[in-house]
Amino acid sequence: MAKIHKIIDVINGEPTFEVPIEKVWEGCKKGGAYRQLDPVEYITLQQTRWVKGILLPALSEDTGDSVAVWEARLKRNVMPDDFPPAVVQDGQIVYITLPSITTLGKRKMGQFIDGSVSHLRDEKIYGDKFQWVTLPDKELRTK
């Protein structure tokens, strides 16, 4: 899994990190790659990680439905215009797919997160089953 080191400042054109520069380069291997994210991409990556790494697995564990089922359910209920179904045919087999959440930018991903939490906490739809679902909390994040 890729390590992420947030840039905390840029001094004289040189980035500074929360860890010594040696730690940033630690683990680099021949044939690997280095990827630089601008602030919007970094925030969007963090948002995506929360949805795919926290919210969806928790919903799956709570209900027994798969992560894929929950992801599709939220896409279609929260932002259907951003996730239009596409039909893919492979011989006699027809699949219906939805675009990935990674197609969303920072603002839309924020809307998806807010909308998902709101949708899940809607008592008219789910009663009080998902009142435990809350927005991401920066204080609970692991580095």
KETI-462989 format. One record per residue (C-alpha): residue number from 1; residue in three letters; y, z, x. Coordinates in steps of 0.2 Angstrom, whole numbers. Example, Ala and Ser with C-alpha at 12.3 -4.5 7.8 and 13.67 -1.06 7.14 Angstrom:
// KETI-462989
<pt num="1" residu="ALA" y="-22" z="39" x="62"/>
<pt num="2" residu="SER" y="-5" z="36" x="68"/>
// end
This chain:
// KETI-462989
<pt num="1" residu="MET" y="0" z="0" x="0"/>
<pt num="2" residu="ALA" y="17" z="-4" x="6"/>
<pt num="3" residu="LYS" y="28" z="10" x="12"/>
<pt num="4" residu="ILE" y="46" z="10" x="6"/>
<pt num="5" residu="HIS" y="60" z="18" x="16"/>
<pt num="6" residu="LYS" y="77" z="19" x="7"/>
<pt num="7" residu="ILE" y="92" z="14" x="17"/>
<pt num="8" residu="ILE" y="104" z="29" x="15"/>
<pt num="9" residu="ASP" y="119" z="22" x="25"/>
<pt num="10" residu="VAL" y="124" z="7" x="36"/>
<pt num="11" residu="ILE" y="134" z="12" x="52"/>
<pt num="12" residu="ASN" y="141" z="-1" x="63"/>
<pt num="13" residu="GLY" y="130" z="-14" x="54"/>
<pt num="14" residu="GLU" y="114" z="-4" x="57"/>
<pt num="15" residu="PRO" y="104" z="4" x="43"/>
<pt num="16" residu="THR" y="100" z="22" x="43"/>
<pt num="17" residu="PHE" y="85" z="29" x="34"/>
<pt num="18" residu="GLU" y="78" z="46" x="28"/>
<pt num="19" residu="VAL" y="66" z="46" x="42"/>
<pt num="20" residu="PRO" y="67" z="41" x="61"/>
<pt num="21" residu="ILE" y="67" z="22" x="64"/>
<pt num="22" residu="GLU" y="50" z="24" x="72"/>
<pt num="23" residu="LYS" y="42" z="29" x="56"/>
<pt num="24" residu="VAL" y="50" z="14" x="47"/>
<pt num="25" residu="TRP" y="40" z="2" x="59"/>
<pt num="26" residu="GLU" y="24" z="13" x="59"/>
<pt num="27" residu="GLY" y="10" z="4" x="52"/>
<pt num="28" residu="CYS" y="17" z="-14" x="55"/>
<pt num="29" residu="LYS" y="3" z="-25" x="60"/>
<pt num="30" residu="LYS" y="2" z="-43" x="66"/>
<pt num="31" residu="GLY" y="0" z="-55" x="51"/>
<pt num="32" residu="GLY" y="9" z="-42" x="40"/>
<pt num="33" residu="ALA" y="27" z="-45" x="34"/>
<pt num="34" residu="TYR" y="43" z="-35" x="32"/>
<pt num="35" residu="ARG" y="52" z="-36" x="15"/>
<pt num="36" residu="GLN" y="70" z="-31" x="13"/>
<pt num="37" residu="LEU" y="76" z="-27" x="-4"/>
<pt num="38" residu="ASP" y="94" z="-27" x="-10"/>
<pt num="39" residu="PRO" y="99" z="-11" x="-21"/>
<pt num="40" residu="VAL" y="96" z="-20" x="-37"/>
<pt num="41" residu="GLU" y="78" z="-26" x="-32"/>
<pt num="42" residu="TYR" y="75" z="-8" x="-25"/>
<pt num="43" residu="ILE" y="80" z="0" x="-42"/>
<pt num="44" residu="THR" y="70" z="-13" x="-52"/>
<pt num="45" residu="LEU" y="54" z="-10" x="-41"/>
<pt num="46" residu="GLN" y="56" z="9" x="-44"/>
<pt num="47" residu="GLN" y="57" z="6" x="-63"/>
<pt num="48" residu="THR" y="42" z="-6" x="-62"/>
<pt num="49" residu="ARG" y="32" z="7" x="-52"/>
<pt num="50" residu="TRP" y="36" z="21" x="-65"/>
<pt num="51" residu="VAL" y="30" z="10" x="-80"/>
<pt num="52" residu="LYS" y="14" z="3" x="-71"/>
<pt num="53" residu="GLY" y="11" z="19" x="-61"/>
<pt num="54" residu="ILE" y="16" z="33" x="-73"/>
<pt num="55" residu="LEU" y="19" z="28" x="-91"/>
<pt num="56" residu="LEU" y="5" z="16" x="-94"/>
<pt num="57" residu="PRO" y="-9" z="26" x="-85"/>
<pt num="58" residu="ALA" y="-4" z="42" x="-94"/>
<pt num="59" residu="LEU" y="-4" z="33" x="-111"/>
<pt num="60" residu="SER" y="-21" z="25" x="-107"/>
<pt num="61" residu="GLU" y="-28" z="42" x="-102"/>
<pt num="62" residu="ASP" y="-21" z="50" x="-118"/>
<pt num="63" residu="THR" y="-28" z="37" x="-130"/>
<pt num="64" residu="GLY" y="-43" z="29" x="-122"/>
<pt num="65" residu="ASP" y="-34" z="12" x="-124"/>
<pt num="66" residu="SER" y="-33" z="2" x="-108"/>
<pt num="67" residu="VAL" y="-17" z="0" x="-97"/>
<pt num="68" residu="ALA" y="-17" z="-18" x="-102"/>
<pt num="69" residu="VAL" y="-17" z="-14" x="-120"/>
<pt num="70" residu="TRP" y="-3" z="-2" x="-119"/>
<pt num="71" residu="GLU" y="7" z="-14" x="-108"/>
<pt num="72" residu="ALA" y="5" z="-28" x="-121"/>
<pt num="73" residu="ARG" y="8" z="-16" x="-136"/>
<pt num="74" residu="LEU" y="25" z="-10" x="-128"/>
<pt num="75" residu="LYS" y="30" z="-28" x="-123"/>
<pt num="76" residu="ARG" y="28" z="-35" x="-141"/>
<pt num="77" residu="ASN" y="35" z="-19" x="-150"/>
<pt num="78" residu="VAL" y="50" z="-16" x="-138"/>
<pt num="79" residu="MET" y="56" z="-33" x="-132"/>
<pt num="80" residu="PRO" y="46" z="-47" x="-141"/>
<pt num="81" residu="ASP" y="60" z="-60" x="-137"/>
<pt num="82" residu="ASP" y="58" z="-56" x="-118"/>
<pt num="83" residu="PHE" y="39" z="-58" x="-119"/>
<pt num="84" residu="PRO" y="34" z="-73" x="-129"/>
<pt num="85" residu="PRO" y="15" z="-76" x="-130"/>
<pt num="86" residu="ALA" y="9" z="-91" x="-120"/>
<pt num="87" residu="VAL" y="-7" z="-100" x="-125"/>
<pt num="88" residu="VAL" y="-18" z="-105" x="-110"/>
<pt num="89" residu="GLN" y="-34" z="-115" x="-113"/>
<pt num="90" residu="ASP" y="-48" z="-116" x="-101"/>
<pt num="91" residu="GLY" y="-61" z="-128" x="-108"/>
<pt num="92" residu="GLN" y="-67" z="-121" x="-125"/>
<pt num="93" residu="ILE" y="-59" z="-103" x="-121"/>
<pt num="94" residu="VAL" y="-41" z="-100" x="-127"/>
<pt num="95" residu="TYR" y="-32" z="-85" x="-119"/>
<pt num="96" residu="ILE" y="-15" z="-78" x="-125"/>
<pt num="97" residu="THR" y="-5" z="-71" x="-111"/>
<pt num="98" residu="LEU" y="12" z="-62" x="-110"/>
<pt num="99" residu="PRO" y="25" z="-63" x="-96"/>
<pt num="100" residu="SER" y="24" z="-50" x="-83"/>
<pt num="101" residu="ILE" y="37" z="-35" x="-83"/>
<pt num="102" residu="THR" y="41" z="-40" x="-66"/>
<pt num="103" residu="THR" y="51" z="-55" x="-73"/>
<pt num="104" residu="LEU" y="64" z="-42" x="-79"/>
<pt num="105" residu="GLY" y="79" z="-38" x="-69"/>
<pt num="106" residu="LYS" y="87" z="-20" x="-67"/>
<pt num="107" residu="ARG" y="96" z="-20" x="-84"/>
<pt num="108" residu="LYS" y="82" z="-27" x="-94"/>
<pt num="109" residu="MET" y="69" z="-16" x="-86"/>
<pt num="110" residu="GLY" y="80" z="-1" x="-90"/>
<pt num="111" residu="GLN" y="81" z="-7" x="-108"/>
<pt num="112" residu="PHE" y="62" z="-9" x="-108"/>
<pt num="113" residu="ILE" y="60" z="9" x="-102"/>
<pt num="114" residu="ASP" y="72" z="16" x="-114"/>
<pt num="115" residu="GLY" y="65" z="6" x="-128"/>
<pt num="116" residu="SER" y="47" z="11" x="-124"/>
<pt num="117" residu="VAL" y="51" z="29" x="-123"/>
<pt num="118" residu="SER" y="60" z="28" x="-140"/>
<pt num="119" residu="HIS" y="47" z="18" x="-148"/>
<pt num="120" residu="LEU" y="33" z="30" x="-142"/>
<pt num="121" residu="ARG" y="43" z="45" x="-148"/>
<pt num="122" residu="ASP" y="46" z="37" x="-165"/>
<pt num="123" residu="GLU" y="39" z="49" x="-178"/>
<pt num="124" residu="LYS" y="38" z="36" x="-191"/>
<pt num="125" residu="ILE" y="26" z="26" x="-181"/>
<pt num="126" residu="TYR" y="16" z="39" x="-171"/>
<pt num="127" residu="GLY" y="20" z="55" x="-178"/>
<pt num="128" residu="ASP" y="22" z="68" x="-165"/>
<pt num="129" residu="LYS" y="8" z="61" x="-154"/>
<pt num="130" residu="PHE" y="19" z="55" x="-140"/>
<pt num="131" residu="GLN" y="33" z="68" x="-139"/>
<pt num="132" residu="TRP" y="27" z="72" x="-122"/>
<pt num="133" residu="VAL" y="34" z="55" x="-116"/>
<pt num="134" residu="THR" y="51" z="56" x="-108"/>
<pt num="135" residu="LEU" y="62" z="45" x="-97"/>
<pt num="136" residu="PRO" y="59" z="45" x="-78"/>
<pt num="137" residu="ASP" y="65" z="61" x="-70"/>
<pt num="138" residu="LYS" y="72" z="58" x="-52"/>
<pt num="139" residu="GLU" y="68" z="77" x="-48"/>
<pt num="140" residu="LEU" y="49" z="74" x="-51"/>
<pt num="141" residu="ARG" y="48" z="58" x="-40"/>
<pt num="142" residu="THR" y="38" z="59" x="-25"/>
<pt num="143" residu="LYS" y="44" z="50" x="-10"/>
// end
